[in-house]
Amino acid sequence: MKTQKAANLSEITLNQKQTWGKGDFNEIARQNIVIAEALVSTVDPHPGQKVLDLACGSGTAALVAARRYCDVTGIDYVPELIDRARLRSEVSGLKAEFLVADVQDLPFPDNCFDVILSVYGVQFAPDQEKAASEMIRVCKPGGKIGLAGPVSEGWSGDFFSANGKYLPPPPPGVKPPSRWGTEQGLNELLGASARSIQSERRKALQYYLSTDHAVEVFSTWFGPTLRALDLIDDHQKENLLNDLKEVFERYNRADDGTAIVENTYMETIVDL
Ligand SMILES: C[S@@+](CC[C@H](N)C(=O)[O-])C[C@H]1O[C@@H](n2cnc3c(N)ncnc32)[C@H](O)[C@@H]1O
């Protein structure tokens, strides 16, 4: 039974890795810069501290910490995103190390980072317990974990459920990423090792030329939308794009034809 579960989880991980490898998340990551800036400001890593950015994509949070002269490592399981993170750090003149790795199986010894960060990243791992225990294992006692991720309501919750309607349903037993955005989920995953867990709902704005442009950006570059588009017929494609536009319109705060889309997310600071 246990082996069956492990096999399913590695199959789901492989599937997700292929999904995130589609398109180019770096094109979406510009919208996460404000979230990463806010998270680093709250966690407040000091210069010289060892910081790990989990599921770093093209390195957004890692580079924010690197600007503070932290000793930064970022990991992601999509090699093309790690290449992009290396390029971004090089052209920005920022020092950071980037490695291809899975958040559920970290290639680091115990107790080696002062701070762990993850922006809409670790939350996607299908084995949430393993991802949580890996984070705790590599973080020093007295260290801090800072997470920013989806809650079930608001733009990202609605976007993921609109997109998810066109994907095969998650296998039974796999919990949604938004579990990390609830007090109960955080307590279940991290409570036994934490001295304190503090969460706050925060808002971040995304900027596009229009809601049509927002849909175009996601349907050109965002892996989970590209995966859905690969699986469905032309009629369903039109429905998916309309559904995504409707979500962008619901949260659009601009009245001049552009799109300034309000996202609500959970920022969590865990003291170990
Ligand atoms: C929404 S993107 C966020 C990327 C980045 N943190 C940012 O804010 O720009 C999710 C990222 O998680 C990565 N990811 C998802 N599951 C992962 C896993 N099990 N191990 C490593 N990376 C993972 C994906 O490859 C993708 O880059």
The ligand as a Gaussian input file, in Angstrom:
#p B3LYP/6-31G(d) Opt

LIG

0 1
 C        4.040000      29.441000      -9.542000
 S        5.704000      29.045000      -9.900000
 C        6.570000      30.118000      -8.753000
 C        8.033000      30.274000      -9.043000
 C        8.772000      31.268000      -8.163000
 N        8.740000      30.880000      -6.769000
 C        8.270000      32.662000      -8.342000
 O        7.635000      33.208000      -7.424000
 O        8.476000      33.244000      -9.410000
 C        5.833000      27.444000      -9.161000
 C        7.219000      26.875000      -9.261000
 O        7.297000      25.724000      -8.420000
 C        8.141000      24.784000      -9.036000
 N        7.841000      23.488000      -8.399000
 C        6.610000      22.937000      -8.215000
 N        6.718000      21.771000      -7.567000
 C        8.042000      21.590000      -7.313000
 C        8.790000      20.552000      -6.681000
 N        8.182000      19.442000      -6.192000
 N       10.141000      20.685000      -6.575000
 C       10.760000      21.776000      -7.114000
 N       10.103000      22.772000      -7.757000
 C        8.764000      22.679000      -7.846000
 C        7.776000      24.905000     -10.507000
 O        8.748000      24.371000     -11.359000
 C        7.625000      26.422000     -10.653000
 O        8.844000      27.015000     -11.002000

